[in-house]
Amino acid sequence: MNSLATTGQQGSDEAFTADDPGRVQDLPWWARTRGFGWVLLVCGVGSFYGAVELTLERIQLYINPDHIAACDVGGAFSCSTVMKSAQASVFGPPNPFIGLVGFTILIVVGVVLTTGTRLPRWFMNMNLLGTAAATGFLVWLYTQAVYEIGSLCLYCMVCWFFMGLLLPVHLARNILTNDLPAPRWLRGWAQHGAWLTSFILLVACAASILVVFSNQFFG
């Protein structure tokens, strides 16, 4: 861990470089080291929970192909239908198995940050890149579930929610801490619009689901 983090004053929020135009007290709570650690931890644990439940249901389907998943609640919601689709194993192993690894990384990074340890710029940018890749994959899975498979998976939706919440906030955090260089207008968005962007994305996702599955939801 010593190769990833600095200690003492360099391990704190005050360890911004001299060319940082902002001051630590100007950062919103969620962009500071400990605050963002808690954001990562909550989103990582929430997503990990969804992946664990999906993994357990996937194992049951391996044992018994006729197994009815706990999240098969009827109507538009059928985890079994989604898990039996080709899209559920795009890279070979079932998607939840991959999620277990990725979300565990988020949890570990979150725990480290909550201790006040400020990780290097390259590491936080790689973490952002991984978050973006995971969220992009989940967006694709969302389009497949809603528009191709025609069924919703409750535990998948848990992962959609937390990762959709995390990505704009993670991007904004990296901009505000100068881990990711950005023009002034983008820094303004990062300061004031990150959480609103997350909210809009989640509302748009929910609205599209309501429209596509309106017959099941409203008869």
N, C-alpha and C positions, 0 to 999 in steps of 0.2 A: 504493500500500500504506500510505502514511502516514495516509490517511483511515480505514484499517481497524485500524491497530495503533498503540500507543504505544511509545515507546522508553525506554531507560534504566531507572530503577527501576520506572516504570509498565509496562514491557514484561516484567517478571519475575513470578514466582509471588507475590512479596511485595506485589504491587500490588492487594491486596484492599481493598475499601472499609472505612471505619471501623466500619460496622455488621455486618461479617462476624464471626460468633461463633466461627469456627474460625481456626486458624493454619495456615500453609502446611505446617509439619512434621507436622500432624495428617492431611494428605491422603495417601491411598494413592498409590503411585507412578504408577498409571495415570490418576489425576485431576489430576496436576500437568501443567503446560503441555507440557514435553518428553515426558513419559510418555504423555500422551494423544495427542500428535502421532504417536508410534510406533504406537499402537493404530489411529489413523485411517489411517496409511500402510500398515500390514500389511493391514488389511481392505479399503482402497481398491485396493491393488495386486492382492490376491487376487481381488476382484470384477472388476476391470478385465481380468485375465487371462481369466476366464470369458467376459466380454463380447466380447473380441477373438476368441477361438476361435469363438464363436457367429456373430460377424459374418463371419468368413472362410468358415464353412460355409454361411451364408446366401447369400453371394455365389456360391459354387459351385452352390448350388441354383438361383439365377437363371440361371446359365450353362447348367446341365444339370439339368433337373427330375428326372432319374433318378440324380443323384449320391447316393452312399451316404456319409453323414457318418462321420467318423472315430470319433465317439462312438456310432455304431449298433453296439453290441456284442452285440445279441441279447437275447432274453428281454424283460424289462421296460424295457430301455434302448434308446430310439430317438429320438435328437435330431431326425432328419428328420421323424418323425411330429409331434413337438411344434412344430417350426418351420413346418410346412405348415398348422397349425391356424389358425383365425380368431383365437384368443387370442394368437397370436404377433405380431400387428400391431394391437393394440387402438386405438392412437392414430394409425394411418396408417403411419408408418415401422416397420420391424421393431423389436421391443423391444430387441435388443442394440445398435442404433444409439443409442437413447436412453440405454442403460446406459453406453456409452462416454463420453458427456458427463457424466453424473452421477458416475460413479466417478472421472473425471479431476478433478472438483472436490474430491472427498474426498482424493485424492492431493495436490493442491496445498495444501489447508488443512493436511494432515498435515505436509507439508514445512515450511511456515511455522511451525507450532507446535514442531517439533523444533529450530528455531533458538532457542527460548526466547521468541519473540514472543507475548505474550498478546493475543488478539484481543478486540474489544469484546463486551459482553454481548449486544447485539442480533444481532451476527453469529453468535455461537456458538448462540444460540437459533434463528436461521434455519437454521443448519447442522443442528441437531437436528430441526427441522421437516422439512427435506428428507430427512434420514435416515429419519424416521418414515414419510414419504410413500412413499419408495422401498421400504422394508421392507414396508409395507402392500400395495403393488402386488405385490411378490414373494410375499407370503403368498397373495394371490388367485391368482397364477399357479401356486403350489404346489397349491392346491385344485383348480384346473382340470386340471393335469397328472395328479394322482393320482386324482381322482374323476370327471372328465369325459373327458379325452383317453385316459386309461388307459396312458400311456407316460411314461417318465422321461427327462430330459435331463441327462447328467452335468455339462455345463458350467453349466447352469442351477442345479444343486444346489451347485456351487461358490459361486455368488452367494448362494443361500439361506443357506449356512453362514456366510459372512463377515458378511452384513448382519444375520442373526439373532443373531450374536455381538455386533455393534457396538451395536445400538439400546439394549438395557438399560444397557450401559456408558456410552454417550453421555448418556443421561438421568441416570444417577447422577452422572456427572462435572459436568453443569450444575447439579445440585442441590447438590453438595458445594462448588462454587466460588461459590455464591450467584448464578450467572447466572440460575437459575430458582428463585424462591421456593418453599419447600415446608415443610410441618409437620414437627415433630420426628420423628414415627414414619417419615415418608418419608425423612428424612435418615438415620435408622438403617438403613433398607433400602439406601439408596444406599451407605452405608459398608461394609456387610457382606453384602449379598445380590445385588448386581448381576451378578457373574460366575456365581453359582449360578442366577439367573434365566435367563441366556443358556444355561447348560448344560441346564436343564430344558426350555427351548423346543426346543433342538436334539435332545435325546433324544426328546421327544414327536413331533417331526417324523419322526425316523428310525423310531420305533416304529409310527407310522401307515403309513409306507411298507412296512414289513415285513409288517404285517397285510394291507394291501390287495393286495400283490403276493406273498403267501406261496406261491401255487402256482408262480409263476415262479422264486422263489428256492429253494424247498425241494421242488419237484416234486410 
